[in-house]
Amino acid sequence: MNVRRLIRTTATSGALILGVTAVAACSSVSSDGREDGKLKVVASFYPMQFLAERIGGEHVTVSTLTKPGVEPHDLELKPRQTAELNDAGYLLYLKGLQPAVDKAIDQAEVPHKTDAAALTELEIHGGADSGGEEAHDDHGGEEGHSHEGGDPHIWLDPVKYAEVADGVGKALQKADPDHADAYRENTNTLVSELKKLDADYRQGLADTAAKTFITTHTSFGHLAERYGLDQEGIAGISPDAEPSPARIKELHTLAEKENVTTVFFETLADDRTAKTLAGDTGLKTAVLDPLEGITDASQGDDYIEVMQANLAALQKALGAK
């Protein structure tokens, strides 16, 4: 037996064990959903992440299941992501938007979970979001993008988003009562900002030459209803679906009748359909961001800034006076 080799191997193994122990000691991840003394929050996608970060402030660490640039509707979770849900102290998601996330969170053994869809009312807008003819047949939409029970894109309505923010604030107070006062204060601040955003939209869209806008992604039903506008989707709820010839003809007629000037497309989807339709009808194209994620292409650094950019885009397209 090579004694010197054995000693060297034993020493190396001991060093590795000490190293692992040291790393474990430095990382203060506890079994109660905290990391370095902060509540670990997992959000399903950006609009939930924004709420958690703004309301949680310095008392939380927030991660998101949907990385920037990924289409949330089509998200598939990796086994590692599903497993990590059980390490969280609080889960925030929007049921009905991401089936894979809904399933994983239902199975996660975390005492504090919030479904944002339960904090406000989800109306059904047209046929696109309710799984009707508009979403699947004439307009070529995909069944996987229908939403049973109503339109889940509630964050695009500042009033509904404020209702969700209030509910999230109360949920965080229960999940982490030691910092309840901070969560309450942060919630009030955010709700005030959302009320101002609502006022800006009401004033900015009160007097426009047109009320109808065309978009590749029919996610703006709540926003349109809130501010007296009419949303027309090119191809239903799926941002990448191709419209049928019959639908293109309908939109040609609609554009002439309703004084439509612009076809909107989003930042996370291909803009070819919008540009083709615009070219055929002599219309312009512009971005109307459904705010499902913030990327370098976004017209702002956070929810508030992008919503203000959306307002400016709508005012220009609709001929605000």
C-alpha positions as CSV (number, residue, x, y, z in Angstrom):
1,M,0.0,0.0,0.0
2,N,1.2,3.5,-0.8
3,V,1.0,5.2,2.5
4,R,1.9,8.6,1.2
5,R,-0.7,8.4,-1.5
6,L,-3.3,7.3,1.1
7,I,-2.4,10.3,3.3
8,R,-2.6,12.6,0.4
9,T,-6.0,11.2,-0.7
10,T,-7.4,11.4,2.8
11,A,-6.2,15.0,3.2
12,T,-7.8,15.9,-0.1
13,S,-11.1,14.3,0.9
14,G,-11.0,16.1,4.2
15,A,-10.5,19.4,2.5
16,L,-13.4,18.7,0.2
17,I,-15.7,17.9,3.1
18,L,-14.5,21.0,5.0
19,G,-15.1,23.1,1.8
20,V,-18.6,21.8,1.4
21,T,-19.4,22.3,5.0
22,A,-18.1,25.9,4.8
23,V,-20.2,26.6,1.8
24,A,-23.3,25.2,3.5
25,A,-22.5,27.4,6.6
26,C,-22.1,30.5,4.5
27,S,-25.4,30.0,2.6
28,S,-28.1,30.6,5.3
29,V,-30.9,28.9,3.4
30,S,-33.4,27.8,6.0
31,S,-36.3,25.3,5.8
32,D,-38.9,27.9,6.4
33,G,-38.7,29.6,3.0
34,R,-36.1,32.1,3.8
35,E,-32.6,32.9,2.5
36,D,-30.2,35.2,4.3
37,G,-33.1,36.3,6.5
38,K,-35.3,37.3,3.6
39,L,-38.6,35.7,2.5
40,K,-38.0,33.7,-0.7
41,V,-40.6,34.6,-3.3
42,V,-41.1,32.8,-6.6
43,A,-43.2,34.6,-9.2
44,S,-44.6,32.9,-12.3
45,F,-43.8,35.7,-14.8
46,Y,-42.9,39.4,-15.0
47,P,-46.2,41.1,-13.9
48,M,-46.2,38.9,-10.8
49,Q,-42.4,39.5,-10.3
50,F,-43.0,43.3,-10.4
51,L,-45.6,43.2,-7.7
52,A,-43.5,41.0,-5.5
53,E,-40.4,43.2,-5.9
54,R,-42.2,46.5,-5.3
55,I,-44.3,45.3,-2.4
56,G,-41.7,43.0,-0.8
57,G,-38.9,45.6,-1.1
58,E,-35.8,44.8,0.9
59,H,-37.4,42.0,2.9
60,V,-37.7,39.5,0.1
61,T,-35.7,37.8,-2.6
62,V,-37.6,37.3,-5.8
63,S,-37.0,34.9,-8.6
64,T,-39.2,34.3,-11.7
65,L,-40.0,31.0,-13.5
66,T,-40.3,32.8,-16.8
67,K,-37.0,34.4,-18.0
68,P,-36.9,37.6,-20.0
69,G,-37.7,37.0,-23.7
70,V,-39.6,33.7,-23.1
71,E,-43.2,33.6,-24.2
72,P,-45.1,32.9,-20.9
73,H,-48.0,31.0,-22.5
74,D,-45.7,28.3,-23.8
75,L,-43.4,27.9,-20.8
76,E,-42.4,24.4,-19.8
77,L,-40.7,24.0,-16.4
78,K,-37.5,22.0,-15.9
79,P,-37.5,19.4,-13.1
80,R,-35.1,21.6,-11.2
81,Q,-37.5,24.6,-11.3
82,T,-40.3,22.4,-10.0
83,A,-38.2,21.1,-7.2
84,E,-37.1,24.6,-6.1
85,L,-40.7,25.7,-5.7
86,N,-40.7,23.8,-2.4
87,D,-37.8,25.9,-1.1
88,A,-39.9,29.1,-1.4
89,G,-41.8,30.9,1.4
90,Y,-44.3,32.4,-0.9
91,L,-45.5,31.6,-4.5
92,L,-47.3,34.2,-6.7
93,Y,-48.8,33.2,-10.0
94,L,-51.8,33.8,-12.3
95,K,-53.8,30.7,-12.8
96,G,-55.1,30.1,-16.3
97,L,-52.2,31.7,-18.2
98,Q,-49.4,29.1,-17.8
99,P,-50.7,25.5,-17.5
100,A,-47.3,24.0,-16.6
101,V,-46.9,26.6,-13.8
102,D,-50.4,25.9,-12.5
103,K,-49.7,22.2,-12.2
104,A,-46.4,22.6,-10.5
105,I,-47.7,25.2,-8.0
106,D,-50.7,23.0,-7.2
107,Q,-48.3,20.2,-6.3
108,A,-45.8,22.4,-4.3
109,E,-45.9,22.0,-0.6
110,V,-45.7,25.7,0.3
111,P,-48.1,27.2,2.9
112,H,-48.3,30.6,1.3
113,K,-49.5,30.8,-2.3
114,T,-51.5,33.5,-4.1
115,D,-53.4,33.1,-7.4
116,A,-53.7,36.6,-8.7
117,A,-56.7,35.7,-10.8
118,A,-58.6,35.1,-7.6
119,L,-58.0,38.7,-6.5
120,T,-60.0,40.4,-9.2
121,E,-62.7,39.6,-11.8
122,L,-61.8,38.0,-15.1
123,E,-64.3,38.9,-17.8
124,I,-64.6,37.2,-21.2
125,H,-63.8,39.5,-24.1
126,G,-65.0,38.5,-27.5
127,G,-64.4,34.9,-28.5
128,A,-60.6,35.0,-28.4
129,D,-60.1,34.5,-24.7
130,S,-63.1,32.3,-24.1
131,G,-62.1,29.5,-26.5
132,G,-64.9,30.4,-29.0
133,E,-65.0,30.6,-32.7
134,E,-62.8,33.6,-32.9
135,A,-59.9,31.9,-31.2
136,H,-60.0,28.6,-33.1
137,D,-61.7,28.6,-36.4
138,D,-61.9,31.6,-38.7
139,H,-59.0,33.4,-37.1
140,G,-56.7,30.4,-37.0
141,G,-55.9,30.6,-33.2
142,E,-54.5,27.8,-31.2
143,E,-56.5,25.9,-28.6
144,G,-53.6,26.0,-26.2
145,H,-54.0,29.7,-25.9
146,S,-57.6,29.8,-24.9
147,H,-58.4,30.7,-21.3
148,E,-61.3,29.1,-19.5
149,G,-63.2,31.3,-17.2
150,G,-62.2,34.6,-18.7
151,D,-59.3,36.8,-20.0
152,P,-56.3,36.4,-17.6
153,H,-54.5,39.5,-18.9
154,I,-55.6,41.6,-15.9
155,W,-52.3,43.4,-15.4
156,L,-53.0,45.5,-18.5
157,D,-55.9,47.2,-16.7
158,P,-54.3,49.4,-14.0
159,V,-57.5,49.2,-11.9
160,K,-57.5,45.4,-11.8
161,Y,-53.8,45.3,-11.3
162,A,-54.2,47.6,-8.3
163,E,-56.8,45.2,-6.8
164,V,-54.3,42.4,-7.3
165,A,-51.5,44.5,-5.7
166,D,-53.7,45.1,-2.6
167,G,-54.3,41.3,-2.3
168,V,-50.6,40.5,-2.7
169,G,-49.7,43.0,0.0
170,K,-52.1,41.3,2.4
171,A,-50.8,37.9,1.5
172,L,-47.2,38.9,2.2
173,Q,-48.2,40.3,5.5
174,K,-49.5,36.9,6.5
175,A,-46.5,35.1,5.1
176,D,-44.0,37.4,6.9
177,P,-45.8,39.2,9.7
178,D,-42.5,40.6,11.1
179,H,-42.4,43.0,8.2
180,A,-46.2,43.6,7.8
181,D,-45.9,47.4,8.2
182,A,-43.3,47.6,5.4
183,Y,-45.4,45.5,3.1
184,R,-48.5,47.6,3.9
185,E,-46.7,50.9,3.2
186,N,-45.2,49.5,-0.1
187,T,-48.6,48.3,-1.2
188,N,-50.1,51.7,-0.6
189,T,-47.4,53.4,-2.5
190,L,-47.7,51.1,-5.5
191,V,-51.5,51.3,-5.5
192,S,-51.2,55.1,-5.6
193,E,-49.0,54.9,-8.7
194,L,-51.4,52.6,-10.4
195,K,-54.3,54.9,-9.7
196,K,-52.3,57.7,-11.2
197,L,-51.6,55.5,-14.3
198,D,-55.4,54.8,-14.5
199,A,-56.0,58.6,-14.4
200,D,-53.4,59.2,-17.2
201,Y,-55.1,56.6,-19.4
202,R,-58.6,58.0,-18.7
203,Q,-57.5,61.5,-19.6
204,G,-55.3,60.5,-22.5
205,L,-57.9,58.4,-24.2
206,A,-61.0,60.4,-23.4
207,D,-61.1,62.2,-26.8
208,T,-59.8,60.3,-29.8
209,A,-60.6,60.3,-33.5
210,A,-61.0,56.5,-33.5
211,K,-61.8,53.9,-30.8
212,T,-60.7,50.7,-32.6
213,F,-57.2,49.2,-32.7
214,I,-55.9,46.1,-34.3
215,T,-53.3,43.9,-32.6
216,T,-51.6,40.6,-33.2
217,H,-52.2,39.4,-29.6
218,T,-55.7,39.9,-28.2
219,S,-54.5,40.4,-24.7
220,F,-55.8,44.0,-24.3
221,G,-59.5,43.2,-23.7
222,H,-59.5,44.4,-20.1
223,L,-57.6,47.6,-21.1
224,A,-60.0,48.3,-24.0
225,E,-63.1,47.7,-21.9
226,R,-61.7,50.0,-19.1
227,Y,-61.1,52.9,-21.5
228,G,-64.0,52.6,-24.0
229,L,-61.9,51.1,-26.8
230,D,-62.5,48.2,-29.2
231,Q,-59.8,45.6,-29.6
232,E,-59.6,43.6,-32.9
233,G,-57.2,40.7,-32.9
234,I,-55.6,39.5,-36.1
235,A,-55.7,35.8,-35.2
236,G,-57.1,35.3,-31.8
237,I,-55.3,34.8,-28.5
238,S,-52.1,33.3,-30.0
239,P,-49.5,36.0,-30.8
240,D,-48.0,33.8,-33.5
241,A,-51.1,32.4,-35.2
242,E,-51.7,33.1,-38.9
243,P,-55.0,34.7,-39.8
244,S,-57.3,33.1,-42.4
245,P,-58.0,34.9,-45.7
246,A,-61.5,35.6,-44.5
247,R,-60.2,37.3,-41.4
248,I,-57.8,39.5,-43.4
249,K,-60.7,40.6,-45.6
250,E,-62.7,41.4,-42.5
251,L,-59.8,43.5,-41.1
252,H,-59.5,45.4,-44.4
253,T,-63.1,46.4,-44.2
254,L,-62.9,47.2,-40.5
255,A,-59.8,49.5,-41.0
256,E,-61.6,51.6,-43.6
257,K,-64.9,51.8,-41.6
258,E,-63.3,52.6,-38.2
259,N,-60.5,54.9,-39.3
260,V,-57.9,52.5,-38.1
261,T,-54.4,53.8,-38.8
262,T,-52.1,51.3,-37.1
263,V,-51.6,47.5,-36.7
264,F,-49.9,46.7,-33.3
265,F,-47.5,43.9,-32.7
266,E,-45.7,42.9,-29.5
267,T,-42.0,42.6,-28.5
268,L,-41.9,38.9,-27.8
269,A,-43.6,37.6,-31.0
270,D,-42.8,37.7,-34.8
271,D,-44.0,40.9,-36.4
272,R,-44.4,39.5,-40.0
273,T,-48.2,39.1,-39.8
274,A,-48.7,42.6,-38.6
275,K,-46.4,44.0,-41.3
276,T,-48.1,41.9,-44.0
277,L,-51.5,43.1,-43.0
278,A,-50.4,46.7,-42.7
279,G,-48.7,46.6,-46.1
280,D,-51.9,45.2,-47.7
281,T,-54.1,47.9,-46.1
282,G,-51.7,50.8,-46.2
283,L,-51.6,51.0,-42.4
284,K,-48.7,51.7,-40.1
285,T,-47.2,49.3,-37.6
286,A,-46.3,50.0,-34.0
287,V,-45.5,48.2,-30.7
288,L,-48.2,47.6,-28.1
289,D,-46.5,45.7,-25.4
290,P,-48.5,43.0,-23.4
291,L,-45.9,43.3,-20.7
292,E,-45.3,39.6,-20.3
293,G,-41.6,40.2,-19.9
294,I,-39.0,43.0,-19.9
295,T,-36.2,42.8,-22.4
296,D,-33.8,45.2,-24.2
297,A,-36.5,45.8,-26.8
298,S,-39.1,47.0,-24.2
299,Q,-40.1,50.6,-24.3
300,G,-39.2,51.1,-20.6
301,D,-37.4,49.5,-17.7
302,D,-40.5,48.4,-15.7
303,Y,-44.3,48.0,-15.7
304,I,-45.1,51.7,-15.2
305,E,-42.7,52.9,-17.9
306,V,-43.9,50.4,-20.5
307,M,-47.6,51.1,-19.7
308,Q,-46.9,54.8,-20.3
309,A,-45.3,53.9,-23.6
310,N,-48.4,51.9,-24.5
311,L,-50.5,54.9,-23.7
312,A,-48.5,57.1,-26.0
313,A,-48.7,54.5,-28.8
314,L,-52.5,54.3,-28.4
315,Q,-52.9,58.1,-28.4
316,K,-50.9,58.4,-31.6
317,A,-52.7,55.6,-33.3
318,L,-56.2,56.6,-32.3
319,G,-55.7,60.3,-32.9
320,A,-56.0,61.6,-29.4
321,K,-56.9,65.3,-29.2
